[in-house]
Amino acid sequence: MIHSVDRPNIAIVVQKVESKFEKQTQLLKLAGSLKGPGIIYFSSKRLAERYAYEIAEHHGLRTAFYHGDMSGEDRVTIQQQFIQNQLHLICATSAFGMGVDKGDVRFIIHFHMPGDLEAYLQEIGRAGRDGAPSIAILLYADGDEAIQLQLQDRDLPEEELVYLSSALTEQLPITERRFLEFYRELGLTPERIKEKIQFRKRWKRENLFTLLNFIKGITCRRRFVHNYFEEVAKDDIVSKCCDICGVNLSDFEGENEAIEVQQGWQEYLDYLLR
């Protein structure tokens, strides 16, 4: 069975801000007013750590950060604390979410835009898996796409590197090395590998600008998703659709209950890591 990409219980909101400072201010405001649990996504590991501390300090919430540079034990600890309702929210990079089975995530905030619409929908899809009303908010300032353009170029090797020997290729960052090794094993010449690099860059940029059109659009965001994936929209009305159709943020606000960390957590973690 092919499932729809549409999650009607998730309200989709884009908030456009005028500056980096306004985005930071809005993030702290949302983190303190929205009813959790929640996940805030960043493209920067450093900012994920910074805002985990700032939100905890400003609002007294139990927060944690999560990214790929953490040890495996630390990542498992954070995941399980979140699943066991011992944290109000996670400030994370896209490394967080896969395999995290938590049905009651009430909000997703994107501080930075993802690389494409598919990644965005996958990440907001981690909210409201229990079917209850949830909200996804993306904060956008003009020029935010520059971060993703830089990240895209970093993931692909420079065209000149196709001529490197196998020994020198081993010294490249892992994503660049794997790209070159994959096409070399297929028997492609350096010139053909350069064509693959050019194609991937164009493909990534096209996908990024599709997401940018979604963000800057003035028509129903849910309808945009349906059209992009060539899905037929359902006739029933989604009451909490998107910011274009009129979503009231107050419907998703509320006090976050105090969390008491239960005893026996370390024993449970030891069991998971055996």
ZAPAMAR-10855 format. One record per residue: x negated, y, z of N, C-alpha, C in turn. Coordinates in Angstrom, 1 decimal. Layout:
   n_px   n_py   n_pz  ca_px  ca_py  ca_pz   c_px   c_py   c_pz
      X      Y      Z      X      Y      Z      X      Y      Z
...
end
This chain:
   n_px   n_py   n_pz  ca_px  ca_py  ca_pz   c_px   c_py   c_pz
   -0.8   -1.2    0.0    0.0    0.0    0.0   -0.9    1.3    0.0
   -0.6    2.2   -0.9   -1.3    3.5   -0.9   -0.6    4.5   -0.1
   -1.3    5.0    0.9   -0.7    6.0    1.8   -0.9    7.4    1.3
    0.1    8.3    1.7    0.0    9.7    1.3   -1.1   10.4    2.1
   -1.7   11.4    1.5   -2.7   12.2    2.2   -2.0   13.2    3.1
   -0.7   13.3    2.9    0.0   14.3    3.7    0.4   13.8    5.1
    0.1   14.6    6.1    0.5   14.2    7.5    1.5   15.3    7.9
    2.8   15.0    7.8    3.8   16.1    8.0    3.8   16.6    9.5
    3.3   15.8   10.4    3.3   16.3   11.8    2.1   17.2   12.1
    1.2   17.4   11.2    0.1   18.3   11.4    0.4   19.7   10.7
    0.5   20.7   11.5    0.7   22.1   10.9   -0.7   22.5   10.4
   -0.7   23.1    9.2   -2.0   23.5    8.5   -2.1   25.0    8.5
   -3.1   25.5    9.1   -3.3   27.0    9.3   -4.7   27.4    8.9
   -4.8   28.5    8.1   -6.0   29.2    7.8   -5.9   30.5    8.4
   -6.9   30.9    9.2   -7.0   32.2    9.8   -8.2   32.9    9.2
   -7.9   34.0    8.5   -9.0   34.8    7.8   -9.4   35.9    8.8
  -10.7   36.0    9.0  -11.3   36.9    9.9  -12.3   37.8    9.1
  -12.6   39.0    9.6  -13.3   40.0    8.9  -14.8   39.9    9.1
  -15.2   39.2   10.2  -16.7   39.2   10.5  -17.0   38.0   11.4
  -18.3   37.8   11.5  -18.8   36.7   12.3  -18.4   36.9   13.8
  -18.4   38.1   14.3  -18.0   38.4   15.6  -16.6   38.1   15.9
  -15.7   38.5   14.9  -14.3   38.2   15.0  -14.0   36.7   15.0
  -14.8   36.0   14.2  -14.6   34.5   14.2  -14.9   33.9   15.6
  -16.0   34.4   16.1  -16.4   33.9   17.5  -15.4   34.2   18.5
  -14.9   35.4   18.5  -13.9   35.8   19.4  -12.6   35.0   19.3
  -12.2   34.8   18.1  -11.0   34.0   17.8  -11.1   32.5   18.2
  -12.3   32.0   18.0  -12.6   30.6   18.4  -12.4   30.4   19.9
  -13.0   31.4   20.7  -12.9   31.3   22.2  -11.4   31.4   22.6
  -10.7   32.3   21.9   -9.3   32.5   22.3   -8.5   31.3   22.0
   -8.7   30.7   20.8   -7.9   29.4   20.5   -8.3   28.3   21.4
   -9.5   28.1   21.7  -10.0   27.0   22.6   -9.3   27.1   24.0
   -9.1   28.4   24.4   -8.5   28.5   25.7   -7.0   28.5   25.8
   -6.3   28.7   24.6   -4.9   28.8   24.6   -4.2   27.5   24.1
   -4.8   26.8   23.2   -4.2   25.6   22.6   -4.2   24.4   23.6
   -3.1   23.7   23.5   -3.0   22.5   24.4   -3.8   21.3   23.7
   -4.7   20.8   24.5   -5.5   19.7   24.0   -5.0   18.3   24.2
   -5.8   17.3   24.0   -7.2   17.4   23.6   -7.4   17.9   22.2
   -8.6   18.4   22.0   -8.9   18.9   20.6  -10.4   18.7   20.2
  -10.6   18.9   18.9  -11.9   18.8   18.3  -12.2   20.0   17.5
  -13.4   20.6   17.7  -13.8   21.8   17.0  -15.0   21.3   16.1
  -14.9   21.5   14.8  -16.0   21.1   13.9  -16.9   22.3   13.5
  -18.2   22.0   13.5  -19.2   23.0   13.0  -20.1   22.3   12.0
  -20.7   23.1   11.2  -21.7   22.6   10.3  -23.1   22.7   10.9
  -23.2   23.4   12.1  -24.5   23.6   12.8  -24.5   22.8   14.1
  -25.5   22.0   14.3  -25.7   21.3   15.6  -25.9   22.3   16.7
  -26.7   23.3   16.4  -27.0   24.3   17.4  -25.7   25.0   17.9
  -24.8   25.4   17.0  -23.6   26.1   17.4  -22.6   25.2   18.1
  -22.6   23.9   17.7  -21.8   22.9   18.4  -22.2   22.9   19.9
  -23.5   22.9   20.1  -24.0   22.9   21.5  -23.6   24.2   22.2
  -23.9   25.3   21.5  -23.7   26.6   22.2  -22.2   26.8   22.6
  -21.3   26.5   21.7  -19.9   26.7   22.0  -19.3   25.7   23.0
  -19.9   24.6   23.0  -19.4   23.6   24.1  -19.7   24.3   25.5
  -20.8   24.9   25.6  -21.2   25.5   26.9  -20.3   26.8   27.1
  -20.2   27.6   26.0  -19.4   28.9   26.2  -18.0   28.6   26.5
  -17.3   27.7   25.9  -15.9   27.4   26.1  -15.7   26.9   27.6
  -16.7   26.0   28.0  -16.6   25.5   29.4  -16.7   26.6   30.4
  -17.6   27.6   30.1  -17.8   28.7   31.0  -16.6   29.7   31.0
  -16.1   29.9   29.8  -15.0   30.9   29.7  -13.7   30.4   30.2
  -13.4   29.1   30.0  -12.1   28.6   30.3  -12.0   27.5   31.3
  -13.2   27.1   31.8  -13.2   26.0   32.8  -12.7   24.7   32.3
  -12.9   24.5   31.0  -12.5   23.2   30.4  -13.7   22.2   30.4
  -13.3   20.9   30.5  -14.4   19.9   30.4  -14.7   19.7   28.9
  -15.8   20.1   28.5  -16.2   20.1   27.0  -17.5   19.3   26.9
  -17.8   18.9   25.6  -19.0   18.2   25.3  -19.3   18.5   23.9
  -20.6   18.4   23.5  -21.0   18.5   22.1  -21.4   17.1   21.6
  -21.4   17.0   20.2  -21.7   15.7   19.6  -22.3   16.0   18.2
  -23.4   15.4   18.0  -24.0   15.5   16.6  -25.0   14.4   16.4
  -25.5   14.3   15.2  -26.3   13.1   14.8  -27.7   13.0   15.4
  -28.2   14.1   16.0  -29.5   14.1   16.6  -29.5   13.5   18.0
  -28.3   13.3   18.6  -28.2   12.7   19.9  -28.5   11.2   19.9
  -28.9   10.7   21.0  -29.2    9.3   21.1  -27.9    8.5   21.0
  -28.1    7.2   20.6  -26.9    6.4   20.4  -26.1    6.2   21.7
  -26.9    6.1   22.8  -26.2    6.0   24.1  -25.4    7.2   24.5
  -26.0    8.4   24.2  -25.2    9.7   24.5  -24.0    9.8   23.6
  -24.1    9.4   22.3  -22.9    9.5   21.5  -21.8    8.5   21.9
  -22.2    7.3   22.3  -21.2    6.4   22.8  -20.5    6.9   24.1
  -21.3    7.5   24.9  -20.8    8.1   26.2  -19.8    9.1   25.9
  -20.1   10.1   25.0  -19.2   11.2   24.7  -17.9   10.6   24.1
  -18.0    9.7   23.1  -16.9    9.1   22.5  -15.9    8.5   23.5
  -16.5    7.7   24.4  -15.6    7.0   25.3  -15.1    7.9   26.4
  -15.8    9.0   26.8  -15.2   10.0   27.7  -14.0   10.7   27.1
  -14.1   11.0   25.8  -13.1   11.6   25.1  -11.9   10.7   25.0
  -12.1    9.5   24.6  -11.0    8.5   24.4  -10.3    8.2   25.8
  -11.1    8.2   26.8  -10.5    8.0   28.2  -10.0    9.2   28.9
   -9.8   10.3   28.1   -9.2   11.5   28.6  -10.0   12.2   29.7
  -11.3   12.1   29.6  -12.2   12.7   30.6  -12.8   14.0   30.1
  -12.4   14.4   28.9  -12.8   15.6   28.3  -11.6   16.3   27.6
  -11.6   17.7   27.7  -10.5   18.4   27.1  -10.8   18.6   25.6
  -12.1   18.8   25.2  -12.4   19.0   23.8  -13.8   18.7   23.5
  -14.1   18.4   22.2  -15.4   18.1   21.7  -15.8   19.2   20.7
  -17.0   19.7   20.8  -17.6   20.6   19.7  -18.6   19.7   19.0
  -18.3   19.5   17.7  -19.0   18.4   17.0  -19.3   18.8   15.5
  -20.3   18.1   15.0  -20.5   18.1   13.5  -19.6   17.0   12.9
  -19.7   16.9   11.6  -18.8   15.9   11.0  -19.2   14.4   11.4
  -20.3   14.3   12.1  -20.7   12.9   12.6  -19.7   12.4   13.5
  -18.9   13.2   14.1  -17.9   12.8   15.1  -16.6   12.5   14.5
  -16.0   11.3   14.8  -14.6   11.1   14.4  -14.5    9.7   13.8
  -15.4    9.2   13.1  -15.3    7.9   12.5  -15.3    6.8   13.6
  -14.3    6.0   13.6  -14.2    5.0   14.6  -13.7    5.4   16.0
  -13.3    6.7   16.1  -12.8    7.1   17.4  -11.3    7.0   17.4
  -10.8    6.0   18.1   -9.4    5.7   18.1   -8.7    6.4   19.3
   -8.2    7.6   19.0   -7.5    8.4   20.0   -6.3    9.0   19.3
   -5.1    8.6   19.7   -3.9    9.0   19.1   -3.4   10.4   19.4
   -3.8   10.9   20.6   -3.2   12.2   21.1   -4.0   13.4   20.9
   -4.9   13.5   19.9   -5.6   14.7   19.6   -4.6   15.7   19.1
   -4.5   16.8   19.8   -3.4   17.8   19.5   -3.9   18.9   18.6
   -5.2   19.2   18.5   -5.6   20.2   17.6   -7.0   20.0   17.0
   -7.2   20.4   15.8   -8.5   20.4   15.1   -8.8   21.8   14.7
  -10.0   22.3   15.0  -10.4   23.7   14.6  -11.7   23.5   13.7
  -11.7   24.1   12.6  -12.9   24.2   11.8  -13.5   25.6   11.9
  -14.7   25.7   12.6  -15.4   26.9   12.7  -16.1   27.2   11.3
  -16.6   26.2   10.7  -17.2   26.3    9.4  -16.3   25.4    8.4
  -16.2   25.9    7.2  -15.4   25.1    6.2  -16.2   23.8    5.8
  -15.6   22.7    5.6  -16.3   21.5    5.1  -16.7   21.7    3.7
  -17.3   20.6    3.1  -17.8   20.7    1.7  -16.7   20.5    0.7
  -15.6   19.9    1.0  -14.6   19.6    0.0  -13.2   19.4    0.7
  -12.2   19.3   -0.1  -10.8   19.2    0.4  -10.7   17.8    1.0
  -11.3   16.8    0.4  -11.2   15.4    1.0  -11.7   15.3    2.4
  -12.9   15.9    2.6  -13.5   15.9    3.9  -12.6   16.7    4.9
  -12.1   17.8    4.5  -11.2   18.6    5.3  -10.0   17.8    5.8
   -9.3   17.1    4.8   -8.2   16.3    5.2   -8.5   15.1    6.0
   -9.7   14.5    5.8  -10.1   13.4    6.7  -10.3   13.9    8.1
  -10.9   15.0    8.3  -11.2   15.5    9.6   -9.9   16.0   10.3
   -9.0   16.7    9.6   -7.8   17.1   10.3   -6.9   15.9   10.6
   -7.1   14.8    9.8   -6.3   13.6   10.0   -6.6   12.9   11.3
   -7.6   13.4   12.0   -7.9   12.8   13.3   -7.0   13.4   14.4
   -6.2   14.3   14.1   -5.2   14.9   15.0   -3.8   14.1   14.8
   -3.1   14.0   15.9   -1.7   13.6   15.8   -1.5   12.2   15.2
   -2.4   11.3   15.5   -2.2    9.9   15.0   -1.0    9.2   15.7
   -0.6    9.8   16.9    0.6    9.2   17.5    1.9    9.7   17.0
    1.8   10.6   15.9    3.0   11.1   15.3    3.6   12.4   15.9
    3.0   12.8   17.0    3.5   14.0   17.7    3.0   15.3   17.0
    3.7   16.4   17.2    3.2   17.7   16.5    1.8   18.0   16.9
    1.0   18.4   15.9   -0.4   18.8   16.1   -0.7   19.9   15.1
   -1.9   20.5   15.3   -2.2   21.7   14.4   -3.7   21.6   14.0
   -3.9   22.0   12.8   -5.3   22.2   12.3   -5.5   23.6   11.9
   -6.5   24.2   12.4   -6.8   25.7   12.1   -8.2   25.8   11.5
   -8.3   26.4   10.4   -9.6   26.7    9.8   -9.8   28.2    9.8
  -11.0   28.6   10.4  -11.4   30.0   10.5  -12.3   30.3    9.3
  -11.9   31.4    8.6  -12.6   31.7    7.4  -13.0   33.2    7.3
  -14.2   33.5    7.0  -14.6   34.8    6.7  -15.3   34.8    5.3
  -15.1   35.9    4.5  -15.6   35.9    3.2  -17.1   35.6    3.2
  -17.5   34.7    2.3  -18.9   34.2    2.2  -19.2   33.0    3.0
  -18.3   32.4    3.7  -18.6   31.2    4.5  -19.0   30.1    3.6
  -18.6   30.1    2.3  -19.0   29.0    1.5  -20.5   28.9    1.2
  -21.2   30.0    1.5  -22.7   30.0    1.3  -23.4   28.9    2.1
  -22.8   28.6    3.3  -23.4   27.6    4.2  -23.3   26.2    3.5
  -22.2   25.9    3.0  -22.0   24.6    2.3  -22.8   24.5    1.1
  -23.0   25.6    0.3  -23.8   25.6   -0.9  -25.3   25.3   -0.5
  -25.7   25.8    0.6  -27.1   25.5    1.1  -27.2   24.1    1.5
  -26.2   23.6    2.2  -26.3   22.2    2.6  -26.2   21.2    1.5
  -25.4   21.6    0.4  -25.4   20.7   -0.7  -26.7   20.6   -1.4
  -27.4   21.7   -1.6  -28.7   21.7   -2.2  -29.7   20.9   -1.4
  -29.6   20.9   -0.1  -30.5   20.3    0.8  -30.4   18.7    0.7
  -29.2   18.3    0.4  -28.9   16.8    0.3  -29.5   16.2   -0.9
  -29.7   17.0   -2.0  -30.2   16.5   -3.2  -31.7   16.8   -3.5
  -32.5   16.0   -4.1  -33.9   16.3   -4.3  -34.0   17.3   -5.4
  -35.1   18.1   -5.4  -35.4   19.0   -6.4  -35.7   18.2   -7.7
  -35.4   18.8   -8.8  -35.6   18.0  -10.1  -37.1   17.6  -10.3
  -38.0   18.4   -9.8  -39.4   18.1  -10.0  -39.9   16.8   -9.3
  -39.1   16.5   -8.2  -39.5   15.3   -7.4  -39.2   14.0   -8.1
  -38.6   14.0   -9.2  -38.3   12.7   -9.9  -39.6   12.1  -10.4
  -40.7   12.9  -10.5  -41.9   12.4  -11.0  -42.9   11.9   -9.9
  -42.4   12.0   -8.7  -43.3   11.6   -7.6  -43.5   10.1   -7.6
  -44.7    9.7   -7.2  -45.0    8.2   -7.0  -44.1    7.6   -5.9
  -44.0    6.3   -5.9  -43.2    5.6   -4.9  -43.8    5.9   -3.5
  -45.1    6.0   -3.4  -45.8    6.3   -2.1  -45.4    7.7   -1.6
  -45.4    8.7   -2.4  -45.1   10.0   -2.0  -43.6   10.2   -1.8
  -42.8    9.4   -2.5  -41.3    9.5   -2.3  -41.0    9.0   -0.9
  -41.7    8.1   -0.3  -41.5    7.6    1.0  -41.6    8.7    2.1
  -42.2    9.8    1.7  -42.4   10.9    2.7  -41.3   11.9    2.6
  -40.3   11.8    1.7  -39.2   12.7    1.6  -38.2   12.5    2.6
  -37.3   13.5    2.9  -36.2   13.3    3.8  -35.3   12.1    3.3
  -34.7   11.4    4.2  -34.0   10.2    3.9  -32.9   10.3    2.8
  -32.2   11.4    2.8  -31.1   11.5    1.8  -31.7   11.7    0.4
  -32.8   12.5    0.3  -33.5   12.6   -1.0  -34.1   11.3   -1.5
  -34.8   10.7   -0.5  -35.5    9.4   -0.8  -34.5    8.4   -1.3
  -33.4    8.2   -0.6  -32.4    7.2   -1.0  -31.9    7.5   -2.4
  -31.6    8.8   -2.7  -31.1    9.2   -4.0  -32.0    8.7   -5.1
  -33.3    9.0   -5.0  -34.3    8.7   -6.0  -34.5    7.2   -6.1
  -34.6    6.5   -5.0  -34.8    5.1   -5.0  -33.6    4.3   -5.6
  -32.4    4.8   -5.4  -31.2    4.1   -5.9  -31.3    4.1   -7.5
  -31.6    5.3   -8.1  -31.5    5.4   -9.5  -32.8    4.8  -10.2
  -33.9    4.8   -9.4  -35.1    4.1   -9.9  -34.8    2.6  -10.0
  -34.2    2.0   -9.0  -33.9    0.6   -9.0  -32.9    0.2  -10.1
  -32.1    1.2  -10.6  -31.2    0.9  -11.7  -32.0    1.0  -13.0
  -33.3    1.4  -13.0  -34.1    1.5  -14.2  -34.0    2.8  -14.9
  -33.5    3.8  -14.3  -33.3    5.1  -15.0  -34.7    5.8  -15.1
  -34.9    6.5  -16.2  -36.1    7.3  -16.4  -36.0    8.6  -15.6
  -37.1    9.3  -15.4  -37.1   10.5  -14.7  -36.1   11.6  -15.3
  -36.1   11.6  -16.6  -35.2   12.6  -17.3  -33.7   12.2  -17.0
  -33.4   10.9  -17.0  -32.0   10.6  -16.7  -31.6   10.8  -15.2
  -32.6   10.7  -14.3  -32.4   11.0  -12.9  -32.1   12.5  -12.7
  -32.9   13.3  -13.5  -32.6   14.7  -13.4  -31.2   15.1  -13.9
  -30.7   14.4  -14.9  -29.3   14.6  -15.3  -28.4   14.2  -14.2
  -28.7   13.2  -13.4  -27.8   12.8  -12.3  -27.8   13.8  -11.2
  -29.0   14.4  -11.0  -29.1   15.5  -10.0  -28.2   16.7  -10.4
  -28.3   17.1  -11.7  -27.6   18.2  -12.2  -26.1   17.9  -12.1
  -25.7   16.7  -12.4  -24.2   16.3  -12.4  -23.7   16.4  -11.0
  -24.5   15.9  -10.0  -24.1   15.9   -8.6  -23.9   17.3   -8.1
  -24.8   18.2   -8.5  -24.7   19.6   -8.0  -23.5   20.2   -8.6
  -23.2   20.0   -9.9  -21.9   20.6  -10.4  -20.7   20.0   -9.8
  -20.7   18.7   -9.5  -19.6   18.0   -8.9  -19.3   18.5   -7.5
  -20.4   18.7   -6.7  -20.2   19.2   -5.4  -19.7   20.6   -5.4
  -20.2   21.5   -6.3  -19.7   22.8   -6.3  -18.3   22.9   -6.8
  -17.9   22.1   -7.7  -16.5   22.1   -8.1  -15.6   21.7   -7.0
  -16.0   20.7   -6.2  -15.2   20.3   -5.1  -15.1   21.4   -4.0
  -16.2   22.1   -3.8  -16.3   23.1   -2.8  -15.3   24.3   -3.2
  -15.3   24.6   -4.5  -14.5   25.7   -4.9  -13.0   25.3   -5.0
  -12.7   24.1   -5.1  -11.3   23.6   -4.9  -10.9   23.9   -3.5
  -11.7   23.6   -2.5  -11.4   23.9   -1.1  -11.2   25.4   -0.9
  -12.1   26.2   -1.6  -12.0   27.6   -1.5  -10.7   28.1   -2.0
  -10.3   27.6   -3.1   -8.9   28.0   -3.7   -7.8   27.6   -2.7
   -7.9   26.5   -2.1   -7.0   26.1   -1.0   -6.9   27.1    0.1
   -8.1   27.6    0.5   -8.2   28.5    1.6   -7.7   29.9    1.2
   -8.0   30.3    0.0   -7.6   31.7   -0.4   -6.2   31.7   -1.0
   -5.5   30.6   -1.2   -4.2   30.5   -1.8   -3.2   31.3   -1.1
   -2.1   31.6   -1.8   -1.0   32.4   -1.2    0.3   31.6   -1.3
    0.2   30.3   -1.7    1.4   29.4   -1.7    1.2   28.3   -0.7
    2.3   27.6   -0.5    2.3   26.5    0.6    1.0   25.6    0.5
    0.3   25.5    1.6   -0.9   24.7    1.6   -0.6   23.2    1.5
    0.5   22.8    2.0    0.9   21.4    1.9    1.2   21.1    0.4
    1.8   22.0   -0.3    2.2   21.8   -1.7    0.9   21.8   -2.5
   -0.1   22.6   -2.1   -1.4   22.6   -2.8   -2.0   21.2   -2.7
   -2.0   20.6   -1.5   -2.6   19.2   -1.3   -1.8   18.2   -2.2
   -0.5   18.3   -2.2    0.3   17.3   -3.0   -0.1   17.5   -4.5
   -0.2   18.7   -5.0   -0.5   18.9   -6.4   -1.9   18.4   -6.7
   -2.9   18.7   -5.8   -4.3   18.3   -6.1   -4.4   16.8   -6.2
   -3.7   16.0   -5.4   -3.7   14.6   -5.4   -2.6   13.9   -6.2
   -1.9   14.8   -7.0   -0.8   14.4   -7.9    0.2   13.5   -7.2
    0.5   13.9   -6.0    1.6   13.3   -5.2    2.9   14.1   -5.4
    4.0   13.3   -5.3    5.3   14.0   -5.4    5.7   14.3   -4.0
    5.9   15.6   -3.7    6.3   16.1   -2.4    7.7   15.5   -2.0
    7.8   15.2   -0.7    9.1   14.7   -0.2   10.1   15.9   -0.2
   11.4   15.5   -0.3   12.4   16.5   -0.3   12.7   17.1    1.1
   12.4   16.3    2.2   12.7   16.7    3.5   11.8   17.9    3.9
   12.3   18.8    4.7   11.6   20.0    5.0   10.7   19.7    6.2
    9.5   20.2    6.2    8.5   20.1    7.3    8.7   21.4    8.1
    9.2   21.3    9.3    9.5   22.5   10.1    8.3   23.3   10.5
    7.2   22.6   10.8    5.9   23.3   11.1    4.9   23.0   10.0
    5.0   23.7    8.9    4.3   23.3    7.7    2.9   23.9    7.7
    2.8   25.2    7.4    1.5   25.9    7.3    1.7   27.4    7.6
    0.6   28.1    7.6    0.6   29.5    7.9    1.4   30.3    6.8
    1.3   29.8    5.6    2.0   30.5    4.5    3.5   30.4    4.7
    4.0   29.2    5.2    5.4   29.0    5.4    5.9   29.5    6.7
    5.0   29.9    7.6    5.3   30.5    8.9    5.2   29.5   10.0
    4.1   29.3   10.6    3.8   28.5   11.8    3.6   29.4   13.0
    4.3   29.0   14.0    4.2   29.8   15.3    3.2   29.1   16.2
    2.0   29.7   16.4    1.0   29.1   17.2    1.4   28.8   18.6
    2.3   29.6   19.1    2.8   29.4   20.5    3.4   28.0   20.7
    3.9   27.4   19.6    4.4   26.1   19.7    3.3   25.0   20.1
    2.1   25.4   19.9    1.0   24.5   20.2    0.1   24.9   21.4
    0.5   25.9   22.1   -0.2   26.5   23.2    0.3   25.8   24.5
   -0.5   25.9   25.5   -0.1   25.3   26.8   -1.3   25.2   27.7
   -1.0   24.9   29.0   -2.0   24.7   30.0   -2.6   23.3   29.9
   -4.0   23.3   29.9   -4.6   22.0   29.9   -4.8   21.5   31.4
   -4.3   20.3   31.6   -4.3   19.8   33.0   -5.8   19.5   33.4
   -6.0   19.7   34.7   -7.3   19.4   35.3   -7.6   17.9   35.1
   -8.9   17.6   34.9   -9.3   16.3   34.7  -10.1   15.8   35.9
   -9.7   14.7   36.4  -10.5   14.0   37.5  -11.2   12.8   36.9
  -12.5   12.9   36.9  -13.4   11.8   36.4  -13.3   10.6   37.2
  -12.8    9.5   36.7  -12.6    8.3   37.5  -13.9    7.6   37.7
  -13.9    6.9   38.9  -15.1    6.1   39.2  -15.2    4.9   38.3
  -16.3    4.3   38.2  -16.5    3.1   37.4  -16.8    3.4   35.9
  -17.0    4.7   35.6  -17.3    5.0   34.2  -18.6    4.4   33.7
  -19.7    4.5   34.6  -21.0    4.0   34.2  -21.0    2.5   34.0
  -20.2    1.8   34.8  -20.1    0.4   34.6  -19.5    0.0   33.3
  -18.5    0.8   32.9  -17.8    0.6   31.6  -18.8    0.9   30.4
  -19.6    1.9   30.6  -20.6    2.3   29.5  -21.6    1.2   29.4
  -22.1    0.7   30.6  -23.1   -0.4   30.6  -22.5   -1.6   29.8
  -21.2   -1.9   30.0  -20.6   -3.0   29.3  -20.6   -2.8   27.8
  -20.3   -1.6   27.4  -20.2   -1.3   26.0  -21.6   -1.4   25.3
  -22.6   -1.1   26.0  -24.0   -1.0   25.4  -24.8   -2.3   25.6
  -24.2   -3.4   26.1  -24.9   -4.7   26.3  -25.3   -5.2   24.9
end
